Amino acid sequence: MVVYDPKRSPQYFLLVTNNLEANGPWIIEEYSKRWKIETVIRNAKQSLGLLT
């Protein structure tokens, strides 16, 4: 699904899901939640010196 939300970003995004009933706003919200978790994990690894 290609998603475009000018309120969040002027860019187009290609987001993939296996939920065939998902719509654009739901995918964007779920992606946003996951991205926050990913950045917390990355920052923790950097603080502990686990990333090269």
MOPAC internal coordinates of N, CA, C and O (Angstrom, degrees):
PM7 1SCF
backbone

  N    0.0000 0     0.00 0     0.00 0    0    0    0
  C    1.4393 1     0.00 0     0.00 0    1    0    0
  C    1.5186 1   107.93 1     0.00 0    2    1    0
  O    1.2310 1   120.55 1   -47.49 1    3    2    1
  N    1.2805 1   116.55 1   132.51 1    3    2    1
  C    1.4587 1   121.64 1   173.06 1    5    3    2
  C    1.5174 1   106.73 1   -94.51 1    6    5    3
  O    1.2310 1   121.05 1   -50.67 1    7    6    5
  N    1.3369 1   115.61 1   129.33 1    7    6    5
  C    1.4548 1   120.25 1  -174.75 1    9    7    6
  C    1.5257 1   108.89 1  -122.23 1   10    9    7
  O    1.2310 1   121.67 1   -39.81 1   11   10    9
  N    1.3038 1   114.42 1   140.19 1   11   10    9
  C    1.4636 1   120.63 1   178.34 1   13   11   10
  C    1.5111 1   108.13 1  -138.58 1   14   13   11
  O    1.2310 1   120.65 1   -58.49 1   15   14   13
  N    1.3349 1   116.35 1   121.51 1   15   14   13
  C    1.4598 1   121.34 1   177.93 1   17   15   14
  C    1.5244 1   107.86 1  -133.84 1   18   17   15
  O    1.2310 1   120.04 1   -83.81 1   19   18   17
  N    1.3319 1   117.53 1    96.19 1   19   18   17
  C    1.4639 1   120.02 1  -175.26 1   21   19   18
  C    1.5268 1   113.59 1   -62.90 1   22   21   19
  O    1.2310 1   119.66 1   161.50 1   23   22   21
  N    1.3331 1   118.26 1   -18.50 1   23   22   21
  C    1.4660 1   120.27 1   177.87 1   25   23   22
  C    1.5301 1   110.55 1   -70.10 1   26   25   23
  O    1.2310 1   120.33 1   147.08 1   27   26   25
  N    1.3244 1   116.98 1   -32.92 1   27   26   25
  C    1.4688 1   121.29 1  -178.56 1   29   27   26
  C    1.5237 1   112.34 1   -92.52 1   30   29   27
  O    1.2310 1   120.32 1   138.36 1   31   30   29
  N    1.3198 1   116.99 1   -41.64 1   31   30   29
  C    1.4589 1   120.98 1  -175.81 1   33   31   30
  C    1.5215 1   109.22 1  -163.64 1   34   33   31
  O    1.2310 1   120.30 1   -35.78 1   35   34   33
  N    1.3212 1   117.03 1   144.22 1   35   34   33
  C    1.4703 1   119.05 1   177.95 1   37   35   34
  C    1.5294 1   113.06 1   -78.62 1   38   37   35
  O    1.2310 1   120.11 1  -177.66 1   39   38   37
  N    1.3364 1   117.39 1     2.34 1   39   38   37
  C    1.4602 1   121.10 1  -177.50 1   41   39   38
  C    1.5275 1   111.26 1   -91.15 1   42   41   39
  O    1.2310 1   121.68 1   -21.89 1   43   42   41
  N    1.3223 1   114.38 1   158.11 1   43   42   41
  C    1.4537 1   121.83 1   171.80 1   45   43   42
  C    1.5239 1   108.03 1   -93.38 1   46   45   43
  O    1.2310 1   120.34 1   -35.27 1   47   46   45
  N    1.3284 1   116.96 1   144.73 1   47   46   45
  C    1.4557 1   121.54 1   178.68 1   49   47   46
  C    1.5230 1   109.50 1  -127.19 1   50   49   47
  O    1.2310 1   121.18 1   -37.26 1   51   50   49
  N    1.2984 1   115.36 1   142.74 1   51   50   49
  C    1.4568 1   121.92 1   173.08 1   53   51   50
  C    1.5209 1   105.99 1  -105.71 1   54   53   51
  O    1.2310 1   120.59 1   -70.63 1   55   54   53
  N    1.3194 1   116.47 1   109.37 1   55   54   53
  C    1.4574 1   121.61 1  -178.94 1   57   55   54
  C    1.5152 1   109.07 1  -115.82 1   58   57   55
  O    1.2310 1   121.25 1   -40.40 1   59   58   57
  N    1.3152 1   115.21 1   139.60 1   59   58   57
  C    1.4568 1   120.89 1  -175.38 1   61   59   58
  C    1.5177 1   109.43 1  -117.34 1   62   61   59
  O    1.2310 1   120.85 1   -43.02 1   63   62   61
  N    1.3300 1   115.98 1   136.98 1   63   62   61
  C    1.4496 1   121.82 1   176.07 1   65   63   62
  C    1.5196 1   108.90 1  -144.84 1   66   65   63
  O    1.2310 1   121.20 1   -24.97 1   67   66   65
  N    1.3208 1   115.30 1   155.03 1   67   66   65
  C    1.4644 1   119.04 1   174.74 1   69   67   66
  C    1.5294 1   111.01 1   -94.28 1   70   69   67
  O    1.2310 1   120.32 1  -178.07 1   71   70   69
  N    1.3194 1   116.99 1     1.93 1   71   70   69
  C    1.4613 1   122.24 1   176.84 1   73   71   70
  C    1.5325 1   107.74 1   -86.22 1   74   73   71
  O    1.2310 1   120.51 1   -79.30 1   75   74   73
  N    1.3041 1   116.62 1   100.70 1   75   74   73
  C    1.4608 1   120.76 1  -175.16 1   77   75   74
  C    1.5277 1   113.35 1   -71.12 1   78   77   75
  O    1.2310 1   120.24 1   168.01 1   79   78   77
  N    1.3209 1   117.15 1   -11.99 1   79   78   77
  C    1.4650 1   120.92 1   178.62 1   81   79   78
  C    1.5310 1   111.96 1   -96.87 1   82   81   79
  O    1.2310 1   120.16 1  -179.66 1   83   82   81
  N    1.3220 1   117.30 1     0.34 1   83   82   81
  C    1.4648 1   121.55 1  -177.21 1   85   83   82
  C    1.5219 1   110.54 1   -69.99 1   86   85   83
  O    1.2310 1   121.31 1   -31.65 1   87   86   85
  N    1.3199 1   115.10 1   148.35 1   87   86   85
  C    1.4628 1   120.13 1   174.75 1   89   87   86
  C    1.5292 1   108.64 1  -116.19 1   90   89   87
  O    1.2310 1   120.28 1    -9.78 1   91   90   89
  N    1.3079 1   117.07 1   170.22 1   91   90   89
  C    1.4578 1   122.38 1  -175.80 1   93   91   90
  C    1.5152 1   115.07 1   -54.12 1   94   93   91
  O    1.2310 1   119.36 1   127.25 1   95   94   93
  N    1.3417 1   118.82 1   -52.75 1   95   94   93
  C    1.4659 1   119.13 1  -178.99 1   97   95   94
  C    1.5358 1   113.27 1   -60.17 1   98   97   95
  O    1.2310 1   120.11 1   142.49 1   99   98   97
  N    1.3276 1   117.39 1   -37.51 1   99   98   97
  C    1.4698 1   120.26 1   179.14 1  101   99   98
  C    1.5228 1   110.19 1   -65.25 1  102  101   99
  O    1.2310 1   120.40 1   135.88 1  103  102  101
  N    1.3374 1   116.84 1   -44.12 1  103  102  101
  C    1.4587 1   120.75 1  -179.71 1  105  103  102
  C    1.5264 1   110.15 1   -62.21 1  106  105  103
  O    1.2310 1   120.11 1   136.10 1  107  106  105
  N    1.3120 1   117.39 1   -43.90 1  107  106  105
  C    1.4700 1   121.39 1   179.37 1  109  107  106
  C    1.5237 1   110.29 1   -60.68 1  110  109  107
  O    1.2310 1   119.94 1   135.44 1  111  110  109
  N    1.3045 1   117.72 1   -44.56 1  111  110  109
  C    1.4740 1   121.67 1  -178.95 1  113  111  110
  C    1.5277 1   110.96 1   -63.66 1  114  113  111
  O    1.2310 1   120.13 1   134.96 1  115  114  113
  N    1.3207 1   117.35 1   -45.04 1  115  114  113
  C    1.4660 1   121.12 1   179.74 1  117  115  114
  C    1.5245 1   110.76 1   -65.36 1  118  117  115
  O    1.2310 1   120.01 1   138.30 1  119  118  117
  N    1.3169 1   117.59 1   -41.70 1  119  118  117
  C    1.4513 1   121.89 1   178.26 1  121  119  118
  C    1.5251 1   110.00 1   -61.77 1  122  121  119
  O    1.2310 1   120.34 1   137.64 1  123  122  121
  N    1.3221 1   116.96 1   -42.36 1  123  122  121
  C    1.4599 1   121.69 1   179.75 1  125  123  122
  C    1.5278 1   110.81 1   -61.63 1  126  125  123
  O    1.2310 1   120.24 1   136.85 1  127  126  125
  N    1.3212 1   117.14 1   -43.15 1  127  126  125
  C    1.4715 1   120.74 1   178.27 1  129  127  126
  C    1.5206 1   110.38 1   -61.31 1  130  129  127
  O    1.2310 1   120.46 1   134.43 1  131  130  129
  N    1.3075 1   116.72 1   -45.57 1  131  130  129
  C    1.4644 1   120.78 1  -178.29 1  133  131  130
  C    1.5206 1   110.84 1   -65.88 1  134  133  131
  O    1.2310 1   120.11 1   139.86 1  135  134  133
  N    1.3218 1   117.40 1   -40.14 1  135  134  133
  C    1.4537 1   120.34 1  -178.94 1  137  135  134
  C    1.5254 1   110.83 1   -60.76 1  138  137  135
  O    1.2310 1   119.91 1   140.57 1  139  138  137
  N    1.3209 1   117.77 1   -39.43 1  139  138  137
  C    1.4699 1   121.18 1   178.38 1  141  139  138
  C    1.5233 1   110.39 1   -61.04 1  142  141  139
  O    1.2310 1   120.23 1   137.99 1  143  142  141
  N    1.3179 1   117.17 1   -42.01 1  143  142  141
  C    1.4640 1   121.46 1   179.10 1  145  143  142
  C    1.5254 1   109.82 1   -65.08 1  146  145  143
  O    1.2310 1   120.17 1   135.46 1  147  146  145
  N    1.3221 1   117.29 1   -44.54 1  147  146  145
  C    1.4638 1   121.40 1  -179.04 1  149  147  146
  C    1.5218 1   111.38 1   -60.45 1  150  149  147
  O    1.2310 1   120.05 1   138.99 1  151  150  149
  N    1.3329 1   117.50 1   -41.01 1  151  150  149
  C    1.4675 1   119.34 1  -179.37 1  153  151  150
  C    1.5242 1   111.41 1   -69.91 1  154  153  151
  O    1.2310 1   119.61 1   145.42 1  155  154  153
  N    1.3208 1   118.35 1   -34.58 1  155  154  153
  C    1.4693 1   121.11 1   176.43 1  157  155  154
  C    1.5246 1   109.84 1   -63.42 1  158  157  155
  O    1.2310 1   120.32 1   135.41 1  159  158  157
  N    1.3245 1   117.00 1   -44.59 1  159  158  157
  C    1.4669 1   121.01 1   179.66 1  161  159  158
  C    1.5297 1   110.26 1   -64.04 1  162  161  159
  O    1.2310 1   120.03 1   134.93 1  163  162  161
  N    1.3203 1   117.54 1   -45.07 1  163  162  161
  C    1.4617 1   120.89 1   179.49 1  165  163  162
  C    1.5248 1   110.95 1   -60.74 1  166  165  163
  O    1.2310 1   120.00 1   135.70 1  167  166  165
  N    1.3266 1   117.60 1   -44.30 1  167  166  165
  C    1.4619 1   121.09 1   179.98 1  169  167  166
  C    1.5263 1   111.28 1   -64.58 1  170  169  167
  O    1.2310 1   120.28 1   140.98 1  171  170  169
  N    1.3242 1   117.08 1   -39.02 1  171  170  169
  C    1.4657 1   120.60 1   177.94 1  173  171  170
  C    1.5236 1   110.31 1   -63.68 1  174  173  171
  O    1.2310 1   120.04 1   136.64 1  175  174  173
  N    1.3203 1   117.53 1   -43.36 1  175  174  173
  C    1.4654 1   121.06 1   179.14 1  177  175  174
  C    1.5276 1   110.59 1   -63.67 1  178  177  175
  O    1.2310 1   120.33 1   139.82 1  179  178  177
  N    1.3249 1   116.97 1   -40.18 1  179  178  177
  C    1.4619 1   119.89 1   178.68 1  181  179  178
  C    1.5268 1   110.60 1   -64.72 1  182  181  179
  O    1.2310 1   120.45 1   139.03 1  183  182  181
  N    1.3118 1   116.74 1   -40.97 1  183  182  181
  C    1.4716 1   120.63 1  -179.72 1  185  183  182
  C    1.5176 1   111.41 1   -64.83 1  186  185  183
  O    1.2310 1   120.04 1   147.29 1  187  186  185
  N    1.3267 1   117.52 1   -32.71 1  187  186  185
  C    1.4584 1   122.36 1   179.86 1  189  187  186
  C    1.5194 1   113.07 1   -88.42 1  190  189  187
  O    1.2310 1   120.60 1   177.22 1  191  190  189
  N    1.3308 1   116.47 1    -2.78 1  191  190  189
  C    1.4633 1   120.73 1   179.84 1  193  191  190
  C    1.5144 1   113.35 1    74.43 1  194  193  191
  O    1.2310 1   119.67 1  -153.71 1  195  194  193
  N    1.3251 1   118.24 1    26.29 1  195  194  193
  C    1.4591 1   121.72 1  -177.36 1  197  195  194
  C    1.5218 1   112.68 1   -90.07 1  198  197  195
  O    1.2310 1   119.64 1   170.19 1  199  198  197
  N    1.3158 1   118.29 1    -9.81 1  199  198  197
  C    1.4635 1   121.83 1   178.72 1  201  199  198
  C    1.5100 1   109.11 1  -103.26 1  202  201  199
  O    1.2310 1   120.57 1   -34.52 1  203  202  201
  N    1.2864 1   116.51 1   145.48 1  203  202  201
  C    1.4642 1   120.17 1   179.23 1  205  203  202
  C    1.4977 1   110.74 1   -93.23 1  206  205  203
  O    1.2310 1   120.10 1   180.00 1  207  206  205

